[in-house]
Amino acid sequence: DNGYRSHDQLRQDLHLRGLGMVPLVDKSVLKDKKPEDYIAERPTSSFAEAHRNVHASLMFSGADGRTPKVLAVTSSVPGEGKSTLTLCLAQILGRTGLKVLVVECDLRRPVFRQRMDVSKDQHLSVNDILAGNARQSGKSIYKDANTGIHLLWAERTEDPQERFTSAEFSHFLGEARKQYDLVLLDTPPIMAVADAMIVARHAESVMFAVQWEATPKGIVKTAVKQLAQTNIPIAGAVMTQVNVKRHRGYGYGDHGYYYGGKNHYYTN
């Protein structure tokens, strides 16, 4: 019983609002697909519906009851499904017609270029923005043909902390607020490096991913405490990789129950 199993536990321990629970998709179902490809092919699945519920919970979660336009997505440690959550949420919203920009802010372990098959030579990276040479590069922001979402991928680099404190990044986000309905900043994990704290300060709100029943409670508590020091509002937590059968067996009456017990309602 080392990890969190329900939003009630997170609320009692950390005063975090529950934004939703994302079920684990079995490898036999995914086969060779990436989760973001699966969600595109199965838009009526419980996995897709879970991300719609996250967005519904995010609405009016910002300051003064507004929906945040710039949202940082983070977690305590690597491997909690943070980047998958970011991409899948973006794709679900892109399909509804919302203009969504995903900005990869992990310059130490970037993954989006490979996952989304982005052309390094044709498409802008966040590094181009941070260096202030976006206009001179002749590149364009990557646009996903199926969902319409835009993506700024990251290239591995040294000293990313200094880059995210640059005036160029602040100016870029200011312009992005005007052009997009939602900007998602995929940050590094809180406990891995200090970069996440710096990036989070550019956001209006933070969404915190917690791997269900896996991430030790002590680590989650420490990460949330560190994040609170930024004074950026925490919109709440999303529990990821939830084993819905086991979750239902524990008797918790939250989102996981419905994805498991009422599974016939969805097309999986």
N, C-alpha and C positions, 0 to 999 in steps of 0.2 A: 504493500500500500504506500508506495513511495511517490507516485505521481497523482495529478489531479484527474478526477473522473467526472466531475459535474460542474456546471456553472455555479451551483449553490456553494460548493467548496471554494471556488475562486472569489465569490462575493464575500463569503464569511472571512476568509483569510486575508484577502488583498483589496476588498472593496471594488472589484472590477465587475463591470457590467458584462453579461454574456451576450455576444453578438451572433452566436450560432455555433453549430457543430458540423464539421465536414467529415462524412464517412470515409473510411478507408476503402479504396477500390482494389479488389483482389487482383493479383498479378495474372491469374488465369482469365480474368475478364479484360484486363488491359492488353494482354498478349504483348505485342511489340509497340503498342501505342504509348505516347506520353499522356499524362492526365489532361493537359490542355487540348490534345487532339480528341480524347475520349469525350470530353464535355462538349466539343463541337459536333461530334457525331451523335451524341445522345442528349439532346437539349431538354428532354423530358425526364431524364433519370433523376434519382434521388440525389446523386452527386451534384448535378446541375442545380437542382432546387435548393440545395444547401447553400450554394453561393448566392442565389437570389435572396434567400432569407438573411444572409449576412448584409447584403446591400440594404434591405428593408430596415434592418436594425441600425445601420449606419445613418440613415436619414434622420436629420434633426438631432444628431448626436454631437454636433460641434458647438462652439460658443454661441450663446444666446439662442439655442435651439435650431441653429442652421445646419444644413448638410455641409460638411467640410469639402472644400474644393481641392485642397492639397492634403493628401493623407499618406503618412509614413506607415509602412508595414514592417514590423520587426518581430523578433523572438528572443528567447534567452540564449540558445545555443544552436549550432548548425544541425541540419537534419530534421527540423520540426515541420517542414512543409510550407515555410513562409513564402518562398518564391513561387511555388506551385499555386498557393492561395492567391498571390498577386496576379499571376497570369490568368488563372481561371476566372477570377472575379472580373478582370478587365474584359475577357472574352464574352462573358455573359452580358455585361453592360453594353459592350460594343454592338452586340446583336440587337439590342433594344433601340439603337439609334443614338445613344449617348456618345459624345466625343471624349475618348479616354486616351490619356498619355501615360505610358509606363516608363519610369526612369530607373534604370539599374544603377544603384548607388553603392554596390559592393565591388570596389576596384581591386580587392585582394583575391576574391574567388568568383569572378564573373561567370555566368552560365547561359545568359539569354541568347547570345549570338548563335550558339550551337543549337539550342532548343528551338529557336524560331527560324533557323536557316537564313539568318541575316547576312547580306553581302558586306564584307568589311570595306570593300572599295567603293561601294555605291551609297552606303547609308551612314548617317551621322552617328557618332558615339557620344556618350556623355563627356568623354575626354576632350572631344573637339569643342564642346560648349565650355568646359572648364578652362581650356587653354585660350579661349577667345578667338578661335580661328574657324568658326563654323561657316561664316560667309565665304571665306577664301577657299574652303575645301571643295566646293562644288558638289557636295553630297546632299542628299535629302533624308528626312526622317523616315524610317521604315514604317510602312503601312501594311497591316495584315489584310490580305485580299478577301478573306472570309468574314471578318468581323469589323474591319475598318479601324481597329485600334492602332495607335501610333506607339512606337517603341524606340527608346534611346538605350542602346546596349553599352556595356562597359568593357574597357580593355584593361587588363591587369597592369598596375602601375605602383610605384613607390610613393610614400608620403601622401596618401589620399586626403588626410585630415586638412592639410594646407589648401588643397584644391577646393574642398567644399566650403571653405570660409571665404572664397573669392567673390568679388563683386559681380563677376560674370554669371556665377550660378544664381545669385539672388536676382539679378536682372532677368535672367532667362525664366525663372519661376514666376516672376511678376508678369511677364508676357504670356506665359502658359496659362495662368489663371484667367486671363481674358479670352483665350482661344479654346479652352477645353472645359467640359463639364466636370471632369475629375482628373486629377494628376496623382498617380500612385508612385510613391518613392519606395522602392524595394531596398531596404537598408541591410547592412551586415547584422549579425546577431549581437545583442547588447553585451553579453559576457565575453565575446571573442575579441573585439577591438573597440576603441573609443569612437570610431568613425560614426557609429549609429547615433550616438548622442548629438554629434555635430549636425548630421543630416536631419535628425528629428526637429531641430530648432527651426528648420525652414518650413515645416509643416504646420497646418492648423490643428491637426489632431493625429493621434497614433493608434493604429490597430495592432494588437498584440497576439501573436500566434503561440499556442501552447499545445504541444503534442500530448494527446490523451494518454493518461496512465503511464507515461514514459519519462518525461522531464522531471527530475527530482524537485520536490516542492521547495526545498531550500534555495535551489538555483533560481527558480521562478521568482521567489520572493525577493532575492537580491537584485535580480534584473529589473523588476518593477520598481524597486526602491531607487535604483540608479536612474531609471527613466523619469521618475517623478521629479528628480532634481532639475530637469530641463524646463519645468513649469509649463510644458506643452500638455494640453488636455489628452488624457487617454480615453479614446472612444469606448474601448472595452476589449474583451478577449474572444478569440475564435479558437475552439478546440479542434485540432486537426487529427487526421488519421484515426478516427474513432471506429473501433470494432463494435458495430451496432448490436450484434447478437450478445456479446458479453455485456455491453452497456445496458441493454434491456434487462439482462439477468440481474443486474445490481438494483433495479427498481427505481432508477432516477426518472422523473417525469419531465424531462426537457426534450430538446429537438431530437436527440439520439433515439428516443423511444419511438417517435413517429416514423423515422427513417427505417427502423427495424421492424416494429410491430405493424405498421401500416404500409409496408413495402409494396403491396399490390396496387396501391393508388398511383405509383409511379411506374414508368416504363424503363426498366433497367436493362 
